[in-house]
Amino acid sequence: TQLLEQSPQFLSIQEGENLTVYCNSSSVFSSLQWYRQEPGEGPVLLVTVVTGGEVKKLKRLTFQFGDARKDSSLHITAAQPGDTGLYLCAGHTGNQFYFGTGTSLTVIP
Amino acid sequence: DVKVTQSSRYLVKRTGEKVFLECVQDMDHENMFWYRQDPGLGLRLIYFSYDVKMKEKGDIPEGYSVSREKKERFSLILESASTNQTSMYLCASSLETSGRARNEQFFGPGTRLTVL
């Protein structure tokens, strides 16, 4: 079983649409990261959230950490083809670091 | 910017060969990690190291060993490669922090290993 479950697993949308990706767990995390990975490349860190309820914005991307620090969401406004990739959440708890199952996003021009 | 480099982007080896994958980071990070990534299975931790000459098994260490002789370099060794070790291998590093740590990991570009 995965400690961090992401949904949806796959998402294909038209350019200009909005979308939300979810990262859920029953565990509490001291910090949570979101990464984007393009095909054939390593994951690239997008953001870290550490405080329950925290919201961070990165251009058209909005990240939220749940109040209880068990879940997070990533919202993309007006998606562009350059947003295509695998989105991974990762949580840190104790001495452990866990990756989510990933959401594969395709934005069609 | 943190830079993590891996010795090869693509590698093709034969069953039974000894394979070395090297990873170098230039930001003086204490922690280094080796993962493999497979479709449907996500990222799985093979080994990690929190200091020179120190190593800890991850979730799937069988068939692998590691070496960390210098702080900036972390090597993954496949003693006798098998076809089920065909995968994307990712190296990462992070700063050692305490307390309510950010623990951000920085990844290399990956090595796609094919074992025939």
Chai-1 contact restraints between the chains, C-beta under 6 A:
chainA,res_idxA,chainB,res_idxB,connection_type,confidence,min_distance_angstrom,max_distance_angstrom,comment,restraint_id
A,S30,B,R100,contact,1.0,0.0,6.0,A-B,restraint_1
A,S31,B,R102,contact,1.0,0.0,6.0,A-B,restraint_2
A,S31,B,N103,contact,1.0,0.0,6.0,A-B,restraint_3
A,Q33,B,E104,contact,1.0,0.0,6.0,A-B,restraint_4
A,E41,B,P109,contact,1.0,0.0,6.0,A-B,restraint_5
A,G42,B,L90,contact,1.0,0.0,6.0,A-B,restraint_6
A,G42,B,F107,contact,1.0,0.0,6.0,A-B,restraint_7
A,G42,B,G108,contact,1.0,0.0,6.0,A-B,restraint_8
A,G42,B,P109,contact,1.0,0.0,6.0,A-B,restraint_9
A,G42,B,G110,contact,1.0,0.0,6.0,A-B,restraint_10
A,P43,B,F107,contact,1.0,0.0,6.0,A-B,restraint_11
A,L45,B,E104,contact,1.0,0.0,6.0,A-B,restraint_12
A,T48,B,R102,contact,1.0,0.0,6.0,A-B,restraint_13
A,T48,B,E104,contact,1.0,0.0,6.0,A-B,restraint_14
A,H92,B,N103,contact,1.0,0.0,6.0,A-B,restraint_15
A,F99,B,G42,contact,1.0,0.0,6.0,A-B,restraint_16
A,F99,B,L43,contact,1.0,0.0,6.0,A-B,restraint_17
A,T101,B,G42,contact,1.0,0.0,6.0,A-B,restraint_18
A,G102,B,G42,contact,1.0,0.0,6.0,A-B,restraint_19
